[in-house]
Amino acid sequence: MAQVTGGDAERVYGIRKFLGLREAGDGDTALELGEASSMDNWQVTAEGQLRVRPGLETCWQLSGAIRGLWCGELGGETRLVAAAGGSLWRLEASGGKTAIGTLTDDETSFFVFGDKLYVLNGHEYLSWSGSGQAAAVEGYVPLVVTAAAPAGGGTALEPVNRLTAKRRCRFSADGSSVLYQLPETNVASVEQVQVGGSALSDGAYTLSGPTGRVSFVHPPAEGVNNVEIWYTAAESLRSQVTAMRFAETYNGVTDTRVFLYGDGSNRTLYSGVTEAGAPSAEYFPDLYEIAVDGANTPITGMMKQYAYLMVFKPDGAFSTQYSAVTLDDGTVTAGFCVSPVNREIGNDTPGQVRSVYNYPRTLYAGNLYDWQSAAAGRDERRARLVSGPVARSLRAADPAAVRCFDNDREQEFFVFLHDGAGTALVHRYGDGAGIWYRYTGLKVRAAVRDGAELYFGLADGRVCRFTETAAGDDGQAIPCRWVSGAMDFGADCQRKSQSLFWVTLKPGDDAELTVTAETDRRRTYAVRRLVSRLAGLDRVDFGRFSFRTNPTPQVQRLRLKVRRFTRCRLVLACSRAGASTTVLGLDARVRFGRLEK
């Protein structure tokens, strides 16, 4: 804010940078010039200018609310995938869409591991390779026992996989035995039997399910680990995996394990390594789990940070660190040690922890917090409040409905409240600015970035491009309103008057602005309208024709009589469809009168 002195009784105040929204809890009388007490659908640019927010341009219409969006490289191509109405869709740049699978119509999350896209929704666990149809993950079949004698025993090798009831075991045949004892009883079926690497026909053996014994018609030839039997147990732990809704990858300094959470418990399940030594998102061994703190509150968020894994619950935050653990039998396995970081502040919104500048950002008790390095250990000061300017709107939101998205390209963090007005609180965090603004009309349930393009999935089934080139929201006007604080211009005890304003607009195809005021004496004043349009044959409307071709910003003077006030609010608005208004600055001449009695 600049101040130009024009005499003892007259001064000119100018806004050179707009400072975003500040919902002051104790009123708007202490706001800085340039801060807004109310601000709808105006965006503050990196240069501090006020601009109409980008508009929505519908690209795809799906049936049912959008439940999830994902974009990334898969199969050598960039893919855009949406979940809506009980189906998975591949969205194509041409505007086409292809159904690639079915699933329960519920909130859906995605993650990539290896060369596949995996899908979680609390009911199913699917995978997609980038072509064909998505399918349920059947799960890796573990080798549970090796080097067993026909009578049983052997060496335990891999834990059972929660995803499947299938197992494998290998026997060293003695050349005479025809009865082979499986490591489990109550076996549902035998899937296949291999002897010396060759599969036997079904008639070459029989199964006694209750006893878990396989009887061969002819004894297998003697050998070492030459008999492999694939069987299916009667019970499965698959529901423990499919109940999970969210995932994070971590394994110390690498990301070779998948941690699943979100079933409403304090447990996270993590993946294992196959017999071939390959990390797999299709192998979740039994007992590979971490119970974080008390069972009375669930895990609501996980985020890797450096060599640590941050874990959040509604009543606290925790840090997990990888280490190799040697068991009593000499086996070396992965161990994960959990340490408390904060016993009060955590995360309320399941699956919405995001990384901003490599700091996990969480929503707790109506506030957003950034978390500093996990390596510092327990320190209550590590949670830094970042949402003070929008506390009123954020605390009124339902945490279960909130969705968060970080547009790291533009360094804007979106908090979609999913209320009746479609409110989105936006934090421009680049360059340490810390500026907030509020959008309305965005009932967004999922968001994703594809290069420079930003896509929003809406509750009505639309997937829209969020772009500055859109003429409003699918042609509909975007109502914009900016209201300053109740300004006293440094003299709370003195009556003042305003009559002249100078507004600088950036010329555009359809730039216009209305200016009015509110004071302690009156709520309504005359509304003055400004335009700054460029001439162009592609958008000619002879009713509003302009011969202006110079793109240099123009200062426009307007008269608006606002008299004998103590405090005044300025109101800038725009509600024209397709408006491309950018306000670069504003000056107001203030005349000071007598003191209030």
Disulfide bonds with the S-S distance in Angstrom:
none
